[in-house]
Amino acid sequence: MRGKRVARRAKLWSGRLGAATSSAVEAFTASVDIDSRLYRHDIAGSIAHAKMLGRQGIITAREAQKIVRGLKAIEREIDSGRFQFFPADEDVHMNIERRLTEKIGAAGGKLHTARSRNDQVALDMRLYLRDELTAIMERLAALKREFARAAKRNLDVIMPGYTHLQPAQPVLFAHHWLAYWEMLGRDEERFAGCRERVNMLPLGSGALAGTTLPIDRACVARLLGFPRISQNSIDAVSDRDFILEFLSAAAILFVHLSRLAEELILWSSREFGFVELPDRYCTGSSMMPQKKNPDVLELIRGKTGRVFGHLHALLTIMKGLPLAYNRDLQEDKIPLFDTVDTVKSSLAMARDIVRGLKVNRGRMLGAAQDGFMNATDLADYLARRGLPFRSAHQVAGKIVRHCIDHGRRIEELPLSELKRFSARFEKDVYRYLSVDSMVQRRRSAGGTARANVQRRLKELGV
């Protein structure tokens, strides 16, 4: 089949123009090197369209059958690597249509009846993104499961919780880990909502105004699994909100993945030593033999800028376009395709890292016992005994200052020394000051108490 076609030949749309397209223009406008990945979706949409044309009598049943057989044969050619895409045919749609006509003759030219490349590409993009959203949501669910399992494995590990990256209050590591489950749960909801809005048939809108031919859009929708059809042909061919929505959801997801990466990079450093990353997801140094570098996490953090950039790029493309279709929309594919690839690979990497993470329980507990993180509980103790909280806060702050000056911890001060700051202190104050008791007393809904975390894990089915 190779060599049967030459690079320069009449375009399928060339009837209006009096001169051949410049080769420089062909190179500049071609997108087949990018959009060829849509071939399965393009063929699926064309098969459904051909079947509908046959059922409606717009083409004969025999012609419809020939078209369907030809398209399935072309799909096998592409799958096997025998199909040659030609830049001169501009895009995946024209390449497939050209090859179809070569294979089955004049009937191939009837496939494009009652449709435009405008509604055709809108269909292909929706079919593609619908499939990819399903795959992404599966990987997102797998990452969520790893967070929940790791939380259950480390249910009794206590670590310092931070605000402003300063030690604040002790928390269960499981509670901290499940914060990412909540973030990813919101991501999952956003992708699910996006998939619902993606799942609408635009085909049948024509170039922008519909068609005069008696098509059955509901039939095509059923064949392709769309629960609804678009209601405005102008909007259907020019709408890329569904891609913007996906890119926005992906950008928020990467905020979460980047925060995770940052924490694990910090926690795996010598200064923290809270966790050890799996060796298979780290690299060494070409110069320093002792190094174990968190390169995969750094790349996830770095790819965040790339995903943000794709969202900004498409927002910029869309912001000034008059209705309906404009060729600018050809530029929607690189942001979409690269974001899909980046999301899927990064979710897979994050899942495996979370699964293989080793937690240094002793180092986390030791850090939780430093930094005067029981000062809030000391103030709460006084508040329970009738001292206004602002006054209790002042007393606790003075005790912290005193301990810093004398190199001691709050729980090391004898009762007599505590009473110098407030007569309300009694022997039972020491029960308030251990990290374990501090964690277990935080039973308010959503708090870090072990019972709360256990309840949440049970709700999550782990």
C-alpha positions as CSV (number, residue, x, y, z in Angstrom):
1,M,0.0,0.0,0.0
2,R,2.9,2.3,0.6
3,G,3.9,4.4,-2.4
4,K,0.5,4.3,-4.0
5,R,-0.1,7.9,-3.0
6,V,2.1,10.9,-3.7
7,A,2.6,13.8,-1.4
8,R,1.1,16.4,-3.8
9,R,-2.5,15.8,-4.9
10,A,-5.8,17.6,-4.9
11,K,-7.3,18.2,-1.5
12,L,-10.8,16.8,-0.8
13,W,-12.0,20.3,-0.3
14,S,-10.0,21.9,-3.2
15,G,-12.9,22.7,-5.6
16,R,-13.2,26.3,-4.5
17,L,-9.5,27.2,-4.8
18,G,-7.8,28.1,-8.1
19,A,-4.2,27.1,-7.0
20,A,-2.6,24.2,-5.2
21,T,-1.8,24.7,-1.5
22,S,1.7,25.9,-0.8
23,S,3.9,23.1,0.6
24,A,4.9,25.5,3.4
25,V,1.2,25.9,4.3
26,E,0.7,22.2,4.2
27,A,3.6,21.8,6.7
28,F,2.3,24.6,8.9
29,T,-1.3,23.5,9.0
30,A,-0.8,19.7,9.2
31,S,-1.8,18.1,12.5
32,V,-1.8,14.4,11.7
33,D,1.5,13.9,13.6
34,I,-0.5,15.0,16.7
35,D,-4.1,13.9,16.1
36,S,-3.3,10.5,14.7
37,R,-3.9,9.1,18.2
38,L,-7.6,9.8,17.6
39,Y,-7.9,7.1,14.9
40,R,-9.9,4.6,16.9
41,H,-12.4,7.3,18.0
42,D,-12.5,8.7,14.5
43,I,-13.3,5.3,13.0
44,A,-15.8,4.5,15.7
45,G,-17.7,7.7,15.0
46,S,-17.5,7.2,11.2
47,I,-18.9,3.6,11.6
48,A,-21.8,4.9,13.6
49,H,-22.4,7.7,11.1
50,A,-22.3,5.3,8.1
51,K,-24.8,2.9,9.8
52,M,-27.2,5.8,10.4
53,L,-26.9,7.1,6.8
54,G,-27.7,3.6,5.6
55,R,-30.7,3.2,7.9
56,Q,-32.0,6.6,6.9
57,G,-31.7,5.8,3.2
58,I,-29.3,8.7,2.7
59,I,-26.9,6.1,1.3
60,T,-27.7,2.5,0.3
61,A,-27.4,-0.3,2.8
62,R,-24.8,-1.9,0.6
63,E,-22.7,1.3,0.6
64,A,-23.0,1.6,4.3
65,Q,-21.8,-2.0,4.7
66,K,-18.8,-1.4,2.4
67,I,-17.9,1.7,4.3
68,V,-18.1,-0.1,7.7
69,R,-16.0,-3.0,6.4
70,G,-13.5,-0.6,4.9
71,L,-13.1,1.4,8.1
72,K,-12.6,-1.8,10.2
73,A,-9.9,-2.8,7.7
74,I,-8.2,0.5,8.0
75,E,-8.3,0.2,11.8
76,R,-6.5,-3.1,11.5
77,E,-3.9,-1.5,9.2
78,I,-3.2,1.3,11.7
79,D,-3.1,-1.2,14.6
80,S,-0.5,-3.3,12.8
81,G,1.6,-0.3,11.8
82,R,1.0,-0.8,8.0
83,F,-0.9,2.4,7.6
84,Q,1.0,5.4,6.4
85,F,-0.2,8.9,7.5
86,F,0.5,11.7,5.0
87,P,0.9,15.3,6.3
88,A,-0.5,16.5,2.9
89,D,-3.8,15.1,4.0
90,E,-3.6,17.4,7.0
91,D,-5.2,15.4,9.8
92,V,-6.3,12.0,10.9
93,H,-9.8,12.4,9.5
94,M,-8.7,13.2,5.9
95,N,-6.0,10.4,6.0
96,I,-8.6,7.8,6.9
97,E,-11.2,9.1,4.4
98,R,-8.6,9.2,1.6
99,R,-7.6,5.6,2.4
100,L,-11.2,4.5,2.6
101,T,-11.8,5.8,-0.9
102,E,-8.8,4.0,-2.2
103,K,-10.0,0.8,-0.7
104,I,-13.7,0.8,-1.6
105,G,-14.0,3.4,-4.4
106,A,-16.7,6.0,-4.8
107,A,-18.7,4.8,-1.8
108,G,-15.9,6.1,0.4
109,G,-16.7,9.6,-0.7
110,K,-20.2,9.3,0.6
111,L,-19.1,8.8,4.2
112,H,-18.8,12.5,4.7
113,T,-22.4,13.1,3.7
114,A,-24.2,15.2,6.4
115,R,-21.2,16.0,8.5
116,S,-18.3,18.4,8.6
117,R,-14.8,18.1,10.0
118,N,-16.0,20.6,12.6
119,D,-18.5,18.3,14.2
120,Q,-16.4,15.2,13.4
121,V,-13.4,16.5,15.4
122,A,-15.7,17.6,18.2
123,L,-17.0,14.1,18.4
124,D,-13.6,12.5,18.3
125,M,-12.3,14.7,21.1
126,R,-15.3,13.8,23.3
127,L,-15.0,10.1,22.6
128,Y,-11.2,10.2,23.3
129,L,-11.6,12.2,26.5
130,R,-14.5,10.1,27.8
131,D,-12.3,7.0,27.5
132,E,-9.3,8.7,29.1
133,L,-11.3,10.1,32.0
134,T,-12.4,6.6,32.8
135,A,-8.8,5.4,32.8
136,I,-7.7,8.4,34.9
137,M,-10.4,7.8,37.4
138,E,-9.3,4.2,37.8
139,R,-5.8,5.3,38.5
140,L,-7.0,8.0,40.9
141,A,-9.1,5.4,42.8
142,A,-6.0,3.1,43.0
143,L,-3.9,5.9,44.5
144,K,-6.7,6.6,47.0
145,R,-6.7,3.0,48.0
146,E,-3.0,3.1,48.7
147,F,-3.3,6.1,51.0
148,A,-6.1,4.3,52.9
149,R,-4.1,1.1,53.2
150,A,-1.0,2.9,54.3
151,A,-3.0,4.8,56.9
152,K,-4.4,1.5,58.3
153,R,-0.9,-0.1,58.4
154,N,0.4,2.9,60.4
155,L,-2.6,3.6,62.6
156,D,-0.6,4.1,65.8
157,V,2.2,6.2,64.4
158,I,2.2,9.7,65.9
159,M,3.9,12.6,64.1
160,P,4.2,16.3,64.4
161,G,1.5,18.3,62.6
162,Y,2.7,21.6,61.1
163,T,1.4,25.0,60.3
164,H,3.7,27.5,58.5
165,L,6.1,24.5,58.4
166,Q,6.6,24.9,62.1
167,P,5.7,22.1,64.6
168,A,2.1,22.8,65.8
169,Q,0.3,19.8,67.3
170,P,0.8,16.0,67.3
171,V,-1.4,14.1,64.9
172,L,-1.7,10.5,63.8
173,F,0.3,9.8,60.6
174,A,-2.8,8.0,59.4
175,H,-4.9,11.2,59.9
176,H,-2.3,13.2,57.9
177,W,-2.3,10.6,55.2
178,L,-6.1,10.5,54.9
179,A,-6.0,14.3,54.2
180,Y,-4.7,13.3,50.8
181,W,-7.6,10.8,50.4
182,E,-10.0,13.7,50.9
183,M,-8.1,15.8,48.3
184,L,-8.1,13.0,45.8
185,G,-11.8,12.4,46.5
186,R,-12.6,15.9,45.4
187,D,-10.4,15.4,42.3
188,E,-12.4,12.3,41.6
189,E,-15.7,14.2,41.9
190,R,-14.4,16.8,39.5
191,F,-13.3,14.3,36.9
192,A,-16.6,12.5,37.2
193,G,-18.5,15.7,36.7
194,C,-16.4,16.5,33.7
195,R,-17.0,13.0,32.2
196,E,-20.8,13.6,32.6
197,R,-20.5,16.8,30.6
198,V,-18.2,15.3,28.0
199,N,-20.7,12.6,27.4
200,M,-22.8,14.4,24.8
201,L,-23.0,13.8,21.0
202,P,-22.0,16.8,18.8
203,L,-22.2,15.0,15.5
204,G,-25.0,16.1,13.3
205,S,-24.2,19.8,13.9
206,G,-22.5,20.0,10.5
207,A,-20.1,22.9,10.0
208,L,-22.2,25.1,12.3
209,A,-25.9,25.1,11.2
210,G,-26.9,21.5,11.1
211,T,-27.8,19.7,7.9
212,T,-30.7,19.6,5.4
213,L,-30.5,15.8,5.1
214,P,-32.8,13.6,7.2
215,I,-30.3,12.3,9.7
216,D,-31.1,10.5,13.0
217,R,-28.8,11.9,15.7
218,A,-30.5,9.9,18.4
219,C,-29.5,6.7,16.5
220,V,-25.8,7.8,16.4
221,A,-25.9,8.7,20.1
222,R,-27.2,5.2,20.9
223,L,-24.6,3.5,18.8
224,L,-21.8,5.5,20.5
225,G,-23.2,5.3,24.0
226,F,-24.0,9.0,24.4
227,P,-27.0,9.6,26.7
228,R,-27.8,13.0,25.1
229,I,-27.2,15.1,22.0
230,S,-26.2,18.7,21.7
231,Q,-29.0,21.2,21.4
232,N,-27.2,24.0,19.6
233,S,-25.2,23.3,16.5
234,I,-23.1,26.5,16.7
235,D,-22.1,25.8,20.3
236,A,-21.5,22.1,19.6
237,V,-18.7,22.7,17.0
238,S,-17.1,25.6,18.8
239,D,-17.3,24.4,22.4
240,R,-14.1,23.3,24.2
241,D,-15.4,23.9,27.7
242,F,-15.2,20.2,28.3
243,I,-11.4,20.3,27.6
244,L,-11.0,23.4,29.7
245,E,-12.9,21.7,32.5
246,F,-10.6,18.6,32.3
247,L,-7.5,20.7,32.2
248,S,-8.7,22.7,35.2
249,A,-9.5,19.5,37.2
250,A,-6.0,18.2,36.2
251,A,-4.4,21.4,37.4
252,I,-6.1,21.1,40.8
253,L,-5.1,17.4,40.9
254,F,-1.5,18.4,40.3
255,V,-1.7,21.0,43.1
256,H,-2.3,18.0,45.4
257,L,0.3,15.7,43.8
258,S,2.9,18.5,44.0
259,R,2.1,19.1,47.7
260,L,2.5,15.3,48.3
261,A,5.8,15.3,46.4
262,E,7.1,18.3,48.4
263,E,6.2,16.7,51.7
264,L,7.8,13.3,50.8
265,I,10.9,15.1,49.5
266,L,11.2,17.0,52.8
267,W,10.3,13.9,55.0
268,S,12.9,11.7,53.2
269,S,15.7,14.2,53.8
270,R,18.3,13.6,56.4
271,E,17.0,16.5,58.4
272,F,13.6,15.0,58.8
273,G,14.2,11.3,58.3
274,F,10.4,10.5,58.7
275,V,10.2,8.2,55.7
276,E,12.4,6.2,53.3
277,L,11.4,6.2,49.7
278,P,11.5,3.0,47.7
279,D,14.9,2.6,46.0
280,R,13.2,1.8,42.6
281,Y,11.8,5.3,42.5
282,C,14.9,7.1,43.3
283,T,18.2,7.8,41.5
284,G,21.8,8.3,42.4
285,S,24.3,10.9,41.7
286,S,26.9,10.8,38.9
287,M,29.4,12.3,41.2
288,M,28.5,11.7,44.8
289,P,28.1,8.0,45.6
290,Q,26.2,8.5,48.9
291,K,23.3,10.2,47.3
292,K,19.7,8.9,47.0
293,N,17.7,11.5,45.1
294,P,13.9,11.7,45.0
295,D,13.9,12.5,41.3
296,V,10.5,10.9,40.5
297,L,8.9,13.1,43.1
298,E,10.8,16.2,41.9
299,L,9.5,15.5,38.4
300,I,5.9,15.2,39.6
301,R,6.4,18.5,41.3
302,G,8.0,19.9,38.1
303,K,5.3,18.6,35.8
304,T,2.8,20.7,37.7
305,G,4.0,23.8,35.9
306,R,3.5,22.0,32.6
307,V,-0.1,21.1,33.4
308,F,-0.8,24.6,34.6
309,G,0.6,25.9,31.4
310,H,-1.6,23.8,29.3
311,L,-4.7,25.1,31.0
312,H,-3.5,28.7,30.5
313,A,-2.7,28.0,26.9
314,L,-6.2,26.8,26.0
315,L,-7.8,29.6,28.0
316,T,-5.8,32.0,25.9
317,I,-6.7,30.3,22.7
318,M,-10.4,30.3,23.5
319,K,-10.8,33.8,25.0
320,G,-11.1,35.8,21.8
321,L,-12.7,33.3,19.3
322,P,-15.9,34.4,17.6
323,L,-18.5,31.8,17.0
324,A,-18.4,29.2,15.5
325,Y,-15.4,27.0,14.5
326,N,-12.0,28.6,14.0
327,R,-8.8,26.9,13.0
328,D,-7.3,28.1,16.3
329,L,-9.1,25.1,17.8
330,Q,-6.6,22.8,16.2
331,E,-4.2,23.9,19.0
332,D,-6.4,22.2,21.6
333,K,-4.9,18.8,21.1
334,I,-1.3,19.2,22.4
335,P,-2.6,20.7,25.8
336,L,-5.1,17.9,26.1
337,F,-3.0,14.9,25.0
338,D,0.0,15.9,27.0
339,T,-2.0,16.6,30.1
340,V,-3.7,13.2,29.8
341,D,-0.4,11.4,29.4
342,T,1.2,13.4,32.3
343,V,-1.8,12.8,34.6
344,K,-1.8,9.0,34.0
345,S,1.9,8.5,34.4
346,S,2.2,10.7,37.5
347,L,-0.8,9.0,39.2
348,A,0.9,5.6,38.5
349,M,4.2,6.8,40.0
350,A,2.6,8.3,43.1
351,R,0.6,5.1,43.7
352,D,3.8,3.0,43.7
353,I,5.7,5.4,45.9
354,V,3.0,5.5,48.5
355,R,2.7,1.7,48.4
356,G,6.5,1.2,48.9
357,L,7.0,4.0,51.5
358,K,8.7,3.0,54.8
359,V,7.7,5.0,57.8
360,N,10.3,5.8,60.5
361,R,8.0,5.6,63.6
362,G,10.6,6.4,66.1
363,R,11.8,9.5,64.3
364,M,8.3,10.8,63.9
365,L,7.4,10.2,67.5
366,G,10.6,11.9,68.7
367,A,9.8,14.9,66.6
368,A,6.3,15.1,67.9
369,Q,7.7,15.2,71.5
370,D,9.8,18.3,70.7
371,G,8.8,21.8,69.9
372,F,6.4,22.4,72.8
373,M,3.5,21.1,70.9
374,N,1.6,20.4,74.2
375,A,1.4,24.2,74.8
376,T,-2.1,24.4,73.4
377,D,-3.3,21.5,75.6
378,L,-1.7,23.3,78.6
379,A,-3.9,26.4,77.7
380,D,-6.9,24.1,77.2
381,Y,-6.3,22.6,80.7
382,L,-6.5,26.1,82.3
383,A,-9.5,27.0,80.2
384,R,-11.3,24.0,81.5
385,R,-10.6,25.3,85.0
386,G,-12.3,28.6,84.4
387,L,-9.5,30.8,83.1
388,P,-10.4,32.7,80.0
389,F,-8.7,31.2,77.0
390,R,-6.8,34.3,76.1
391,S,-5.4,34.5,79.6
392,A,-4.7,30.8,79.5
393,H,-2.9,31.3,76.2
394,Q,-0.7,34.0,77.8
395,V,0.2,31.7,80.7
396,A,1.1,28.9,78.4
397,G,3.2,31.2,76.3
398,K,5.2,32.4,79.3
399,I,5.8,28.8,80.4
400,V,7.2,28.0,76.9
401,R,9.5,31.0,77.1
402,H,10.6,29.9,80.5
403,C,11.3,26.3,79.2
404,I,13.3,27.7,76.3
405,D,15.4,29.8,78.6
406,H,16.2,26.8,80.8
407,G,16.4,24.1,78.2
408,R,13.6,22.0,79.5
409,R,10.2,20.6,78.3
410,I,6.9,21.6,79.8
411,E,6.2,18.1,81.1
412,E,9.6,18.2,82.9
413,L,8.6,21.1,85.1
414,P,7.5,20.1,88.6
415,L,4.0,21.2,89.8
416,S,5.5,23.8,92.1
417,E,7.2,25.5,89.2
418,L,4.0,25.4,87.1
419,K,2.0,26.9,90.0
420,R,4.3,30.0,89.9
421,F,2.5,30.8,86.6
422,S,-1.0,29.8,87.7
423,A,-2.5,28.5,90.9
424,R,-5.0,26.5,88.8
425,F,-2.5,23.8,88.0
426,E,-3.0,20.5,89.8
427,K,-1.3,17.0,89.5
428,D,-3.7,15.9,86.8
429,V,-2.1,18.4,84.4
430,Y,0.6,15.9,83.4
431,R,-2.1,13.6,81.9
432,Y,-2.7,16.4,79.4
433,L,0.9,16.7,78.3
434,S,1.9,13.4,76.6
435,V,1.7,13.2,72.9
436,D,-0.5,10.1,73.0
437,S,-3.1,11.8,75.3
438,M,-3.0,14.9,73.2
439,V,-3.9,12.9,70.1
440,Q,-6.6,10.8,71.7
441,R,-8.4,13.7,73.2
442,R,-9.0,15.3,69.8
443,R,-12.3,13.5,69.3
444,S,-14.2,16.3,67.6
445,A,-15.7,15.2,64.3
446,G,-12.9,15.1,61.8
447,G,-10.2,15.3,64.5
448,T,-7.1,13.2,64.8
449,A,-8.2,10.9,67.6
450,R,-7.6,7.2,66.9
451,A,-11.3,6.3,67.2
452,N,-12.1,8.9,64.5
453,V,-9.5,7.6,62.2
454,Q,-10.6,4.0,62.7
455,R,-14.2,5.0,62.0
456,R,-13.1,6.8,58.8
457,L,-11.1,3.8,57.6
458,K,-14.1,1.6,58.2
459,E,-16.2,4.0,56.1
460,L,-13.6,3.7,53.4
461,G,-13.8,-0.1,53.5
462,V,-10.2,-0.8,54.6
